[in-house]
Amino acid sequence: MSRLSRPARLTERGGGGAALGAAGAADADGLRVAVRHEPVTGPSSPEREGLLAAPERERRDRLLRPADRAAYTAAHALVRECAAELLGVPAAALDLKQTCSACGGAGHGRPALVGHPEVGVSLSHTDGHVAAIAAVQVATVPDATVPDALVPLAAPGRSAAPPSAPAVGIDVERVREVPDAVLTARERAWVAAAPDPHAAATSLWVRKEALVKAGALELTQLGGCDVLDTDALGDDGPASAALGHALRGWSGDGVVGAWSVPEVGPRRPGAGQSKSKIEFRS
């Protein structure tokens, strides 16, 4: 079952296979976000296999381990399903491309949806687990529904602004040892004092990776970026916002994940809790 990663105020209804709840309200500067993560226990269904384009299948088939091929397929299908939910179109109608910003090559690097520059997407896969996110800016439309609310509003006599994709990122990892070099001194102290140091360190690592995928952080800057926050009781913990991005995380079954979207609302000075106006969809 796909799971929606979300702030604590959102609730999950029912048991296995039940729909996931969603809450929040979109406004003129808001985002609509679909986030899913799921275990991978075997090959994908024929329907999911059919979602991948020929270049994706060719790249997948070069992977040596069957588990890696299964995770690749599941992640590339899942990100289409997230975007399809937001756009109100079949996942089979969406074409995914990846372009490397460093070498310019195709098939790897930041993903994007062909023909949908308004949608930001990101995906991740690790041993036995995958995650994906899609996000789109929405306009103020009372009682709006997808996809009508995705059309930018324009003042009388003016053209609507061209759509732009929100810079989003997601990462999922197995709990593991994380090199000290990618943590700040404060983060290392927090990890050392945690009941499960490996899980604590991984929770920080995935947040930084999500920020890297969103373009808010460079790999060379990991060790200088602090993604801890201090709550009202003076306790440190993984931050819910950093570098102008809202951050959310989840954990379970030996995996830890996090995702990042641009902050679109004001924050209280010194407060780590994001005030972004974001609508989450299951």
N, C-alpha and C positions, 0 to 999 in steps of 0.2 A: 504493500500500500504506500502510495506517496504521502509524504507528510508535509504540512505547511509549517515552516519555521517562522515564528512570530513573536511579538512582545507578549508579556504575561497577560495582558488584558484580553487577548484573544483566547477563545476556548475551543477545545476539540470535542465534537459531539459523537457519542456512540463508541463502538468498539471497532474491531478490524473491518476495514472496508467501508466504514461509515464516512459520510461527508465531513469535511473540516470546516469549522466556523470561520467567519471573517468579520472584521469590524473596522471602523474608521471612516472618515469622510474626505473626499477629494475636494479641493478648491482650485482657484485659478492657477496657483503655483504648486499644486499637489502632484503626487505620483500615485499611480496604480501599480501594484507590485504583485507578482506571483512567484512564490518560492517553494520549491519542492526538493525533498531528498528521500532516497529509498535504498534498501539493500538490493544487491544483485546476487542471486543464488544460482543462476544458470543462464543459458542463451535467451535472448529476447524473443518475443513472439514474432511470427511472420509479419504482422501489421507494423510492429516497430522496426523490424529489419527494412521494410519497404520505405520507411521515411528517409533513410539515408541516401544521399546522392552518390553517384559513381565515385567521385574523388574521395569521399569519406569512406566508402567501403574498401577502396584500394588501400588507403592508409591504415584502416583497421586490420585488414588482412595481413599486413606486414608485421603486426604484433605477434610475438612468439607464443605467449601464454594464452590459453583459452579464456582464463578469467579476465585478462586485460582486454581481449577482444569483446567479451560480454559487457564489461564496464564501459568501454568506448561507445558501443552501440546504445546502451541504456542512457548514457549522459547526452548523447547527440539527439536521441528521441525525446528525452525529458525536457530539454530546453525548448524544443519546438512545441511541446504540449503546454508549457508555461506561456509562451507567446500566443499560442492559439487561443488560450483562455482569455487573454486580454483583448485580442483582436476580434474574437467572435468568428473565427474561420477554422477550417479543419487543419490539423497539424500537417497533413499531407500536402497542403497548399503552400507550405513555407520552405524556403531553401536557405540553408545555412552556409556561410562561407567563413573562412579564417585566413587572416593575412598577418604575417609577422612584421611588426614595426621595425625590427632590427635588420632583417635581411631582405624583407620585401617578398619572401616566398609565401606560397599558398599552402593550405592544409594544416597550418599551425599558427599560433598567435591568437590575437583577440577575435572572438566570433562576432558576426553581424548577420542580420537577416536581409537577404537580397530583396530589394523593393520596399523595405519598411525602415527607412532611416529614422523614424520616430521611436523605434523600440530598441532599448538597450538590453543585451543578453550576456550571460556568462554561464559557464558550466565547469564542473570539476568531477573527477573520478579518482577513487583510490581502491585498494584491494577490497572488493565486496561491497562497495557503497558508491553512490553517485549523488550529485546535487546540481540544481540549475535554478536560474533566476531570470525573469524578464520584467521590465519596467517601462512605463510610458507616462509622459506628462499628460495631465488632464485639465480641462477647463471647467469653470463653474457652470454647471447645468443642473437645475433642480431636478431631483429624482432621476438623474441621468443613468443610463444603462450602457453597458458595452455593446457595440462599439461607438455609439453616438457621442459619448462624452470625450472621446479621444480626438475630436475635431477642435482645434484651437479656436477660441472666440476672438472676434475682431470688433473694434469699435466701429460705429457707423461711418461709412466712407473710407474705411481702411481695410487693407488686405490682412488676412491672418498671417502671423509670423510663420516662417517655414519650420517644420517640425525638426526637433533634434533629439537624439537618443540620450536618455540619462546614462551617466557613466556608472555602471554597476559592476560588482565583482562578487564571486562566491568561491569558497574553498572548503573541501572536506578531506580529513586525514585520519588515518588510524592513530590512536594514542601512541606516542613514541618519544624517544629522547630528542630534544631540540638543542642545537649548538648554542652555547653561551653567547657566541659572537652576534647572534641576531636579536639578543635581548639587551635592554638597558640595565644599568646597575640596580635600579629600583625594581624592575621586573624580575631580575635574578633573585633578589632578596625575597620577593613575594612567592616565587616558585619554590625556593628552598624551604619556606615555612608552610607550604601547602600540604594537606594530607596525602595527595597524589601528585608529586612534582611533575611527572611526565604528562598527566592530563592537564595540569595547570599550564605548563609550558606550551603544550599543543593548542590550548584555547587562545593563547596570545599569538602563536604562529599563524593560525588560520585567519585571524583578524588582519594581520599584516598582509598575508597573501591576498585576501579579499580587497584590501586597499590597493595593492599592486595591480591586480586585475582591473580595478576601476580607474587606474591611471593616476591615483592620488599619491602614490609612493613608488620609489625606485628600489630595486633589489639591493642596491648599494647603500640604501638608507635604513635598512631594517634594524640594525643595531642602535640607531639613534632615534627611532620612533617609539615613543612610550604609549601603549594602548591599555594602560591601567587607569582606573578612575577611583576616586574616594567618595563613598556614600555619606549620607547625613550622620551616620554613627561613627565615621572616621575609619571605616574598613575599606581596604583596597580590593578591587576586583576588575575583571575585564570591562573595558569602557563600552558605553553604548553610543559614543560619538568620537570621531577623531578626524582631523584634517578636512573638516567641512563635510564629512560623511556620517550618516547614521550607521551604526553597527549592531547587528543582532547575531546571536549564536545559539547553538544547540549541541547536545551530546547524548550518547546512548549507544549501547551495543559495541563499545570499544572504539567508537569514532567520535570525532569532534568537528564541528563545522561552523562557519560564520559567513555572513554576507553583508555587503555594503551598498548603500544607495546615497545619492546626494542629499544633504539636509536641505529642506525647502521651507522651514519655518524658523522663528526666533528661538534662541535658547536663553535661559536665565544665566547671568554672568556667573562663571565658576561651576555651573551645574553640568554634570556629565550626561544626564538623561536627555535624549533627543526630543525636540518638540516638533519634529517633522510631521506634516500633514500627509499621511500615507494611508492609502486604502489597500488592504491585503485581501487577496482572493484565493480560494482553495482550488 
